[in-house]
Amino acid sequence: MDVNEIQDEIIDDFSGVDDWLDKYQLLIDMGNGLEPLDEQLKKPENLIEGCQSRVWVCASFDSSTRKIHFEAESDTVIVKGLVYLLLKVLNDRTPEEVLATDLYFIEKIGLKEHLSPTRSNGLNSIIKQIWNYAIAFKTAS
């Protein structure tokens, strides 16, 4: 499935839910599907700056497939759901695919207007770190 098909699927999942408390619950439920990050990867260099909660993002690059594999975790349930959605769209993609992706699902499901300013800043910091990984792997390959 390409990134836009996955984003459209996310939009469909959220479109069936009208109440924002229920949307937050859906986001929390999705976040529960995020694999726990190995404790050894929860080190300062993997911690995202600019997030109110603690979020770790790690990436590895498979040079044979040219795909980036992301792993991440957060200590709060809402942010864990946000991370889950980002990885669902961007995980196991080439650096070029990651960098070319317009993450339109964020606005379409209403996250932009329903996240607090600090959570929005944190979300932007997570996206920025994912793009930084993609730039680094693109440059190195």
C-alpha positions as CSV (number, residue, x, y, z in Angstrom):
1,M,0.0,0.0,0.0
2,D,1.4,3.4,-0.8
3,V,1.5,6.3,1.7
4,N,-1.6,8.0,0.4
5,E,-3.6,4.8,0.5
6,I,-2.6,4.4,4.1
7,Q,-3.4,8.0,4.9
8,D,-6.8,7.6,3.3
9,E,-7.4,4.5,5.4
10,I,-6.6,6.5,8.5
11,I,-9.0,9.2,7.4
12,D,-11.7,6.6,6.9
13,D,-11.1,5.1,10.3
14,F,-11.6,8.6,12.0
15,S,-14.4,9.7,9.7
16,G,-16.8,7.2,11.3
17,V,-16.3,8.8,14.7
18,D,-18.0,12.2,15.3
19,D,-17.2,13.0,19.0
20,W,-13.7,14.1,19.8
21,L,-13.5,12.2,23.0
22,D,-14.2,9.0,20.9
23,K,-11.6,10.1,18.4
24,Y,-9.1,10.5,21.2
25,Q,-10.0,7.0,22.4
26,L,-9.5,5.6,18.9
27,L,-6.1,7.3,18.9
28,I,-5.2,5.8,22.2
29,D,-6.4,2.3,21.0
30,M,-4.2,2.7,17.9
31,G,-1.2,3.7,20.1
32,N,-1.6,0.5,22.1
33,G,-0.6,-1.3,18.9
34,L,2.8,0.3,18.9
35,E,5.5,-2.2,19.7
36,P,7.4,-1.3,22.9
37,L,10.8,0.2,22.3
38,D,13.8,-1.8,23.6
39,E,15.0,-0.2,26.8
40,Q,18.5,0.1,25.4
41,L,17.2,2.5,22.7
42,K,15.6,4.8,25.3
43,K,18.7,7.0,25.5
44,P,19.1,10.7,25.3
45,E,20.2,10.8,21.6
46,N,16.9,9.2,20.6
47,L,14.8,11.5,22.8
48,I,12.8,14.1,20.8
49,E,13.5,17.7,21.8
50,G,10.5,20.0,21.9
51,C,8.0,17.4,23.2
52,Q,6.3,17.9,26.5
53,S,6.1,14.2,26.9
54,R,9.0,11.8,26.4
55,V,9.2,10.4,22.9
56,W,12.0,8.3,21.5
57,V,12.5,7.8,17.8
58,C,15.1,5.5,16.3
59,A,15.8,4.6,12.7
60,S,17.8,2.0,10.8
61,F,18.5,1.8,7.1
62,D,18.5,-1.3,5.0
63,S,20.9,-0.6,2.1
64,S,19.7,-3.5,0.1
65,T,16.1,-2.4,0.0
66,R,16.9,1.3,0.6
67,K,14.2,1.5,3.2
68,I,14.2,3.1,6.6
69,H,12.8,1.2,9.5
70,F,11.5,3.4,12.4
71,E,10.9,2.4,16.0
72,A,9.4,4.8,18.5
73,E,7.7,5.0,21.8
74,S,6.1,7.7,24.0
75,D,5.3,7.7,27.7
76,T,1.8,9.3,27.1
77,V,-1.1,7.5,25.5
78,I,-2.2,10.3,23.1
79,V,1.3,10.9,21.8
80,K,1.8,7.2,21.5
81,G,-1.2,7.2,19.1
82,L,0.2,10.0,17.1
83,V,3.6,8.2,16.8
84,Y,1.7,5.0,15.7
85,L,0.0,6.9,12.9
86,L,3.2,8.5,11.7
87,L,5.0,5.2,11.6
88,K,2.0,3.5,9.9
89,V,2.4,6.0,7.1
90,L,6.2,6.4,6.9
91,N,7.8,3.2,8.2
92,D,9.7,1.0,5.8
93,R,9.8,3.6,3.0
94,T,12.8,4.9,1.1
95,P,14.2,8.2,2.2
96,E,12.8,9.8,-1.0
97,E,9.3,8.5,-0.2
98,V,9.5,9.8,3.4
99,L,10.7,13.3,2.3
100,A,8.1,13.5,-0.5
101,T,5.1,12.6,1.7
102,D,2.5,15.3,2.4
103,L,1.1,14.2,5.8
104,Y,-2.4,15.4,4.9
105,F,-4.1,13.0,7.2
106,I,-3.2,15.1,10.2
107,E,-5.4,18.0,9.0
108,K,-8.1,15.8,7.5
109,I,-8.9,14.0,10.7
110,G,-8.9,17.2,12.6
111,L,-5.7,16.8,14.7
112,K,-4.4,20.3,13.9
113,E,-7.4,22.0,15.6
114,H,-7.8,19.5,18.4
115,L,-4.3,19.2,19.7
116,S,-3.0,21.5,22.3
117,P,-0.2,23.9,21.2
118,T,2.4,21.9,23.1
119,R,1.2,18.6,21.6
120,S,1.2,20.2,18.1
121,N,4.8,21.4,18.7
122,G,5.7,18.0,19.8
123,L,4.1,16.4,16.8
124,N,6.1,18.8,14.5
125,S,9.3,17.9,16.4
126,I,8.7,14.1,15.8
127,I,8.0,14.7,12.1
128,K,11.1,16.9,11.8
129,Q,13.3,14.1,13.4
130,I,11.8,11.5,11.0
131,W,12.7,13.8,8.1
132,N,16.2,14.4,9.5
133,Y,16.7,10.6,9.5
134,A,15.5,10.4,5.9
135,I,17.8,13.2,4.8
136,A,20.8,11.6,6.6
137,F,20.1,8.2,5.0
138,K,19.5,9.7,1.6
139,T,22.8,11.6,1.8
140,A,24.7,8.6,3.0
141,S,23.5,6.1,0.4
